[in-house]
Amino acid sequence: MISFLVVDDEPLIRMSLTKKIEECSATAAVVGTAADGLEALAWLEGHYADVCVTDVRMPNMDGLKLIGRMKELYPWMTSIVVSSYEDFGYVQQSLRLGVIDYVLKPVDTDDLKLVLDKTISELRQSRDLRASRLMVNHLPQSKGMIDRWSEQMRSLQTEQNPLLVVDTLEMLEEAAGNHYYLLPHLAVQWLRAMNESLAQGSVTSIQGEDAAIELADLVREDARRYYRLSAVHRLETGARALAEFMLAQRNKQGTRMISLVKSYIHDRYADRITLQEVADAVSMSRTYLASLFKQETGMTILHYIVTVRMEEAKRLLVTSPLKVYEVAARVGYEDSIHFSKLFKEQYGLNPLEYKKRLGG
């Protein structure tokens, strides 16, 4: 959300602008109004806004003086000027003060939407850039937090994510200092860095949009609280996306490993194969491979070896003149009695019965 302060000496215009601003942009919230520059500055002493939409001609303090004071006191703010055509000279002066754009009275909704879209886009870009620079400076001091994210995402310890997010928020608040409006942008920069470190690819969902629209009312209560919750929202979403990505990568790697194991077994089923030999062939620990294979296939590696051998034995019994003991030797069994026992457990018939019934 981008928060707006509306300043105009005419109450009806203030009300109209407030309504139009919030109708024109789902990410804009009018958090305050004032009748002139002095009232606006008094409001800003106790409140926060990103953008000031101000008339130029007002009593007590006009829009130009207000913009000049805000530039000194609240340099993160930007302004949009609302002016009548006959006051266009004021608009030109305001542009020299760094005003982002202007709209003419009576305010046309389409014109206002264009200006708001431009303002919000430029504001986000400038804050992203500033947050990026802060993050570059802060990352060398963040190795411990980087290691925590890496460990938790790789181990998929998602139950610890809430504590990880809270601790990360504290770190980002330290980096942001008094510029708490940068917190959501810093959260995105942090997630981009974690994405680069962990995923080494594109996890678009971690970048996300601003925090959920239902948080808009919080801007009216406490801007700092809003930006903290916005950052938390992004960190939680990003952590979840990274964990899902790492799980998918693990599953993908697991599928590839299982395929390698199966190929190894199909190539060597006639030899004596041990679990350790298979594990060495795919560069994995025996314990982890056994667990992964059972998880992916529903059977142990030794059971799979027997299954492959029995499938080949069944083929040989039907298509070749080999005797049972010869088939047993071809599929890796020196003991034909043991082979016959395993075959019957698998198919319900001993090898000779199977050969007679199917091989003719």
Secondary structure, 3 states (H helix, E strand, C coil): CEEEEEECCCHHHHHHHHHHHHHHCCCEEEEEEECCHHHHHHHHCCCCCCEEEEECCCCCCCHHHHHHHHHHHCCCCEEEEEECHHHHHHHHHHHHCCCCEEEECCCCHHHHHHHHHHHHHHHHHHHHHHHHHHHHHHHHHCHHHHHHHHHHHHHCCHHHHHHHHHHHHHHHHHHHCCCHHHHHHHHHHHHHHHHHHHHCCCCHHHCCCCCCHHHHHHHHHCHHHHHHHHHHHHHHHHHHHHHHHHHHHHHHHHHHHHHHHHHHHHHHCCCCCCHHHHHHHCCCCHHHHHHHHHHHHCCCHHHHHHHHHHHHHHHHHHHCCCCHHHHHHHCCCCCHHHHHHHHHHHHCCCHHHHHHHHHC
